[in-house]
Amino acid sequence: MDELNGRPGDAGEVAAVRDLLSMPAPSPEAVDAGRARLLATLTASPARPVSPALSVSPAGPVSPAALLPLSPARRWAPLRNGLVGVVVAAGLALAVTLPPGSPLRLSPVPPEPATAEPGARQVLLAAASAMARAPSDGAYWRTSVVTGQLILSPDRRYVIKRRSTRETWLTKEYAGRDRWTGRYLGAAPATPQDEAEWRAAGSPANWRYPADVTGLGRVSSRALVESAPGEPRNGPHRVGWRDADGILTKRLVTWEALRAIPADPTRLRAFLVTRIAGENGAYVGREMEAELRESCLEIISGLPVAPEVRASAYRILASIPGMKAEGRVTDPLGRTGQGLSYRVVREGRPSDERLVIDPASGLPLAEETTSAGEAVGGRDVRLGSFTAFQEIGWTDEEPAH
């Protein structure tokens, strides 16, 4: 590509294009590096729109055996006044393995509209390239998060925002050294309008919830929500990285099991589909895609696996349709990153999800979930929850407690 940056004459450009297209396809490392440079250029300064990426759309349902890797599609982007580069967009459709009789249809990834901002696939593939360069080992796997919920007050007059923080330190060699620290950070009205309603209700300092919390958000029945922060807490961490809501982390995962998770994107996708089908039975179409997306997010944000595994999880996400790039956004902690939004339906109720990524490191900044709610008087409100990631990765630092 360097020979094209000097703006040769028209005949030279045509010859260069002919020579380039006759060359073998670039290596995956070259493709990842090109994508990362493209994302950096697009986020740093406005560029003229590029033509949509080519996409291959299978006609009708596709069986797992018919899901073969697609040929790379090339596109040229005239930026400013010269021919400055070639963007290679590789369409990835990976073979999967399912138990006998389990139907599966994966939707083709539609072409992204021409825009000056990077699209969802560009963001995810650039994050994969950055993630592959992350540190792969250390004394501890450290995860530090701030979690929060947006819930209606028990009288349904205003929205309350409550927050907590938690940090875990896991070591492969000495399980007895695993530690956790945490603190409840308190609760308060979420917006100025909610604060006005809270004052009108007498400015309560705590809220006792009823047995029926339907429509109030993610709050437990008969819970006591307090406005004052709690005391810091800490202790031995004995449950690994178990998360009762996760496909991969529903059960206690051993270090041996984590090492067995494949790093190759094709094999990783087959591994995930098999686990999903084993937990919840056969899926069809976008239901499987939604579960694949959630499992990939588990890997990216919650599991101490090799950087190559997390990078492959990003690449699988890039092959799943439904994510929309929002450009630069602010996460719940006020940090800026690239936002990706998508819709999820749980128990028949839709919610809007957003993933915020730091493109420089490939690390997730936050995962957010919001859904529609209704306060007294018919006022529309937004309820939901978030997890903001302050630290994810290996460290040689020692826990403070």
Secondary structure, DSSP 8 states (H G I E B T S, - for coil): -GGGTT---HHHHHHHHHHHHTS----HHHHHHHHHHHHHHHHHS-------------SS---GGG------EEEEEEETTEEEEEEEE----------TT--------------SS--HHHHHHHHHHHHTTS----SEEEEEEEEEEEEE-TTSSSEEEEEEEEEEEE-SS-GGG-EEEEEEEEEEESSHHHHHHHHHTT--SEEE--S--TTS-S--TT-EEESS----EEEE--STT--TT-SSSSS---HHHHHTS--SHHHHHHHHHHHHHHHH----THHHHHHHHHHHHHHHHH----HHHHHHHHHHHHHSTT-EEEEEEE-TTS-EEEEEEEEEEETTEEEEEEEEE-TTT--EEEEEEEEEEE-GGG-EEEEEEEEEEEEEEEE------
